[in-house]
Amino acid sequence: MRPPQPRKVAIVTGASQGIGAGIAAAFDGVGYAVVATSRSIEPSGEPDVLTVNGDIADAGTAERVVEQALDRFGRVDTLINNAGIFIGKPFTDYTPQDFDAITAVNLAGFFHITQCVIRQMVIQGGGHVINITTSLVDHARSGSPSALASLTKGGLAAVARSLAIEYAARGVRVNAVSLGVIKTLMHDPSEYEAMAAAHPLARVGEIHDVVAGILYLERATFVTGETLHIDGGQAAGH
């Protein structure tokens, strides 16, 4: 008989609420041990869910998350880079503080933890990284100026392809999901109807729509370097 396979372990950043919390719950629900991190996450009473409080923009947080994951569960199989900041305003209105805040989380936060995780995945012989980006990267809208989101999240889509090729021979897959407007606390519910009009499917997305796409990519072991659009058809056109 084959020995039982070790329980897989997923790290989810930005996991205290909204999409991140939904992703963490979904991986827990399909039998993964979960390491959930954010600046304001509450301790977990579940034996297979470890919460780590900290700012993902800090390299020390990234190291601590991976170290605690290995200490508690012994491995890291999946990383969901969900943490992100969105500041939408005309390009010339952005301040140096806006730039620093967005790049610290969206780029530096990605870099620090992904580097730690991929290093571990190479030792293990495989793993999977998913970056969460936005459909505004490839479907800009004049009514939603967001150059710094496109600059940073567009980088996550591009680096997913680069890392997918760099690490394919070592068993590490890297993909991205590109989101339209998703119902979360960051949006005023009174604006959903207007937001829905920007999506060909005439609705905004739900967290379970995002979860379904991520779980597909997790199971689709012949898929790497892909950006899956979960955006109600925005990227396809109008």
C-alpha positions in Angstrom: 0.0 0.0 0.0 1.1 3.5 -0.7 1.8 5.6 2.4 -0.9 8.3 3.0 -0.2 11.6 1.4 0.5 14.5 3.8 -2.2 17.1 4.2 -1.7 20.0 1.8 -1.1 23.4 3.2 -2.2 26.7 1.8 -1.1 30.2 2.8 -3.6 33.0 2.1 -2.6 36.7 2.5 -5.1 39.4 3.2 -7.2 36.8 4.8 -9.1 38.6 7.6 -12.2 39.5 5.6 -13.8 39.6 2.2 -12.2 37.6 -0.6 -9.2 36.5 1.4 -11.4 35.1 4.2 -13.6 33.3 1.6 -10.5 31.7 0.0 -9.1 30.6 3.4 -12.5 29.0 4.3 -12.7 27.3 1.0 -9.3 25.6 1.3 -10.1 24.6 4.8 -13.3 23.1 3.5 -11.6 21.0 0.9 -9.2 19.5 3.5 -6.2 21.8 3.4 -4.4 23.1 6.5 -4.5 26.9 6.1 -2.2 29.7 7.2 -4.1 32.9 7.1 -2.4 36.2 7.5 -3.2 39.9 7.6 -2.6 43.0 9.7 -5.8 42.5 11.7 -6.6 38.8 11.7 -8.0 37.2 14.8 -6.6 34.0 16.4 -8.2 30.8 15.2 -9.6 28.1 17.4 -9.4 25.5 14.6 -6.5 23.0 14.8 -5.9 23.2 11.1 -6.1 26.9 10.7 -3.1 29.0 11.8 -3.5 32.8 11.8 -0.4 35.1 11.6 -0.8 38.8 12.3 1.4 41.2 10.5 2.0 43.6 7.6 2.7 41.7 4.5 4.7 44.6 3.2 7.3 43.8 5.9 9.8 41.2 4.8 9.9 40.0 8.5 6.2 39.2 8.3 6.7 37.0 5.2 9.5 35.1 6.9 7.4 34.6 10.0 4.4 33.3 8.1 6.5 30.7 6.2 8.4 29.7 9.3 5.2 29.2 11.4 3.6 27.3 8.5 6.6 24.9 8.4 6.7 24.6 12.2 3.0 23.8 12.5 2.3 21.8 9.3 5.7 20.9 7.8 5.2 22.1 4.3 3.7 24.7 2.0 1.8 23.6 -1.1 -0.2 26.7 -2.2 0.2 30.4 -1.9 -2.7 32.8 -2.7 -1.3 36.4 -3.0 -4.6 38.1 -2.2 -3.4 41.1 -0.1 -3.7 44.3 -2.0 -4.4 48.0 -1.9 -6.6 49.8 -4.4 -6.6 53.6 -4.6 -8.5 54.9 -7.6 -8.0 58.5 -8.6 -6.7 60.5 -11.6 -3.1 59.8 -12.3 -1.9 63.4 -11.6 -3.7 63.3 -8.2 -1.7 60.4 -6.8 0.6 61.4 -4.0 4.0 60.0 -3.2 2.3 58.5 -0.1 -0.2 56.7 -2.4 2.6 55.3 -4.5 4.5 54.1 -1.4 1.5 52.5 0.1 0.4 50.6 -3.0 3.8 49.4 -4.1 4.6 48.3 -0.5 1.7 45.9 -0.4 1.0 45.0 -4.0 4.6 44.6 -5.1 7.0 44.3 -2.1 4.4 42.2 -0.2 4.2 39.8 -3.1 7.9 39.7 -3.5 8.9 38.8 0.0 6.4 36.0 0.7 6.5 34.5 -2.8 10.3 34.3 -2.7 10.2 32.5 0.7 7.4 30.2 -0.5 8.9 29.2 -3.9 12.2 28.5 -2.2 10.4 26.0 0.0 8.4 24.6 -2.9 11.5 23.8 -4.8 12.9 21.9 -1.8 9.6 19.9 -1.6 9.5 19.3 -5.4 6.5 21.3 -6.3 3.7 23.7 -5.4 1.3 26.3 -6.7 1.2 30.1 -6.5 -1.9 32.2 -7.5 -1.7 36.0 -7.8 -4.9 38.0 -7.6 -5.1 40.9 -10.0 -7.8 43.1 -11.6 -9.5 43.2 -15.0 -8.6 47.0 -15.1 -5.1 45.9 -16.1 -6.3 44.8 -19.6 -9.7 46.6 -19.7 -9.1 50.2 -18.5 -12.2 52.4 -18.0 -12.2 56.2 -18.3 -14.7 56.3 -15.5 -12.5 54.3 -13.1 -9.0 55.8 -13.3 -6.6 53.5 -11.5 -3.1 53.7 -13.0 -1.3 52.6 -9.9 -3.5 49.5 -9.6 -2.7 48.7 -13.2 1.0 49.3 -12.6 1.2 47.0 -9.6 -1.5 44.4 -10.3 -0.4 44.3 -14.0 3.0 43.4 -12.7 1.6 40.4 -10.8 0.0 39.1 -14.0 3.2 39.5 -15.9 5.4 37.9 -13.2 3.0 34.9 -12.9 3.9 34.1 -16.5 7.6 34.7 -15.9 7.8 32.5 -12.8 5.6 29.8 -14.4 8.3 29.3 -17.0 11.2 29.7 -14.7 10.0 27.1 -12.2 8.0 24.7 -14.4 10.8 22.1 -14.6 10.9 22.1 -10.8 7.2 21.4 -10.3 6.0 24.8 -9.3 3.0 26.2 -11.1 2.2 30.0 -11.1 -1.1 31.4 -12.2 -3.2 34.5 -11.7 -6.9 35.4 -11.5 -8.1 38.8 -12.8 -11.2 40.1 -11.0 -14.0 42.3 -11.9 -16.0 44.1 -9.2 -16.7 41.6 -6.4 -19.2 42.2 -3.6 -17.1 43.0 -0.5 -17.1 45.6 2.3 -14.9 47.9 0.2 -17.9 48.7 -2.0 -21.1 50.6 -1.2 -24.0 48.2 -1.9 -25.9 51.1 -3.3 -23.4 51.3 -6.1 -23.7 47.6 -7.2 -26.4 48.3 -9.8 -24.2 50.9 -11.6 -21.1 48.7 -11.3 -23.1 45.7 -12.7 -23.5 47.7 -16.0 -19.8 47.6 -16.6 -19.9 43.8 -16.8 -21.4 42.0 -19.8 -23.1 39.5 -17.5 -24.9 42.5 -16.0 -24.0 41.7 -12.4 -21.1 42.1 -10.0 -19.2 39.1 -8.8 -19.6 37.1 -5.6 -16.8 35.8 -3.4 -17.9 32.2 -4.3 -17.2 33.1 -8.0 -13.6 33.9 -7.1 -13.3 30.8 -4.9 -14.6 28.6 -7.8 -11.9 29.9 -10.2 -9.1 29.5 -7.7 -10.1 26.0 -6.8 -10.2 25.2 -10.5 -6.6 26.4 -11.0 -5.5 24.5 -7.9 -6.9 21.3 -9.3 -5.9 21.9 -13.0 -2.3 20.6 -12.7 -1.7 21.0 -16.5 -2.3 24.7 -16.3 0.5 27.2 -15.5 1.3 30.8 -16.6 -2.5 31.4 -17.0 -4.5 34.5 -16.1 -8.1 33.4 -15.5 -10.5 36.3 -15.9 -13.3 36.2 -13.3 -14.8 39.5 -14.4 -18.3 38.9 -15.9 -16.9 39.1 -19.4 -15.2 42.5 -19.1 -11.9 41.4 -20.6 -13.7 39.9 -23.6 -15.3 43.2 -24.6 -18.6 45.1 -24.6 
